[in-house]
Amino acid sequence: MMPEVEGEKGWSLLTSGAQYYEEAKECFKKALEKDPDNIEWNFGYAIVLSCLEACSGTPAGHEPTQSMEQFTLVLELDPDHAEAIVLLALKLQEFSHREKAFTLVEQALQKSPGHPYVLRYAAKFYRREGDVKNAVELLAKALEITPNSSFLYHQMGHVTKAN
């Protein structure tokens, strides 16, 4: 199959639910075998690895995970990929690398201050840190951009409930 088809199939499976993550991972791997420097497929592969790590229930250790290595590869290919930056920051936060994670979140917000996904992941980061004020501000900004996002309202509920 053509790498474009494999890559698009990987994205479709990734958004279809956890039961399809392994298949999505295989699709991205096949696409990357033919086009290893494709940023979009490397990013999709990093996301699916992160999802599989989250689903595995394996407690975070001290070694970098496959998804962290993959997000790093995405950033080698495209240093301005703000979504990859903020998702790597969330993984680093899980491993208690707070200083580096803070730096990356701020960097992602500087690169893409109006990107709804960057805003929502940064809000998640600040919520985990207990910084309700920053989390609410970022979610409010994201809601200005995408006012019909039920996900953002759900996240806002999590943040304000925790307060």
N, C-alpha and C positions, 0 to 999 in steps of 0.2 A: 504494500500500500504506500502511497505517496506520503512524505513526511507532513505535508499540510493537512491531509486528512487525519493522520494519527494525532497531530497536535490539536486540531479542532475537536476530535473525538475525546481527547483527554480533558479539554476544558468542559465539554458537555457532561462527561461522566463526573467530573469534580463537583459540578454544581448540582448534581442529581442526588447526592446523599452519600453517607458513610459506607453504605454497602457497595458502592462503586469505586471507592478510593484505590483499591489494589489494581483494578482494571485501568483506571485513569493513569496510575503510576506507570504501568506497562506501556500505555499509549505514548506518554511523554518520553519514555526511554527509547522507544522505537523511533520517534520523530528525531530525537537528539542523536541517535546513531547516524542518521543521514545528514543532519545539520546541527552539529554540536555547539555552534556559537549563536543559535537563535535565542534571543533574549526572552521572548514571550514563552517559549516552551521550557526554557530553563527556569523561568519564574513559576510557571505552572507546576513543574516538577518539584520545586522547592515548597510550594504551597501544599501539594498532596503529601509530600514527606512529612511536613509539619502536622498536617491533619492526622496522618497515620500514627505519628508519635503521640499525639494527644489522645487518640483512641486506644492506644496500647495500654495505657494505665501505668506505664513504666515510670517510676519516680525519676526526676531529673538528677543526673549525676554531675560530675565535674568535667567530663569530656565533651567536646563539641559534638552535636548531633549531626546526622546526615543533612537535615534541613538547614542547619546553621551553615554548614559547608556549602550547600547549594545556594543559599541566599548570598553568601560571600562571593560565589562564582558569578551570580547575576550582577553583583556590584562591580566585579572586575570587568565585565562586559559593558556595563552601563552604570558608571558611578553616580549618575543623577536619578536613578530609579528609586523614587521616594517611597513607593509601597514596599519595595524590598528592604529599604533602609529601616522603616518603622517595624516591619515584621521581624527582621533580625533583632531589633531592639527588644521586642517582646520576648523572643527566645532567650536573649542574654539576661533579661530580667528574671526569667525562670531559673537561671543558673546563678543568680545573685551577683551578676556583673553590672551592678547598678550604675556606676559612673560612666562606663562605656555606653550603656543603654540610654541614659539621659542625653548624652552627647548625640547619639544617633537620632533620637526622637526630635531634638531641637533642629538637627540638620535636615531631617525629612520635612519638618514644618516650614523651614526656610525655603527649601526647594519647591515645595508644592503646598503653599498655605491655603489654597482653595480647593484642594482635592478631597472629596468627601470620604474616600477610603482612608487616606492618610489621617484625616481629622478623627475618624472613628477609632482607628487603631491607636493613635496618640492618646485619645480620651481613655481608652481601655488601659493603656500604660499608666496614666495618671491616677485612674481609679484604683488600680492595684497598689499604687504607691500611697494611697490614702489622700491624694490631693484632689478633693472633690471640686474645689473652685475651678481649677484648670480643666478638669474633665467636663464639667457642666458648660464652661465657656466654649470648649472645642465642639461639643455635641450641638450646642446652640448655633454655632457657626455652620456646622454641617447641615443642620436643619434649615437654615436660611437658603442653602444651595439646593437641597433635596427635601422640600417640605412635606412630601408624601411618603417618606421612608418610615415604615412601621418599625424597622430594625433600629433606627436611631431613637425613636420614642421609647422602644423597649430598653435600650441602653441607658437612656436618660432616667428611666424608672429605676434601673439597677443602681445608678449613681446616687440619686436622691434618696432612695430607700436605705442605702448604706450610711447615709449621713445622719 
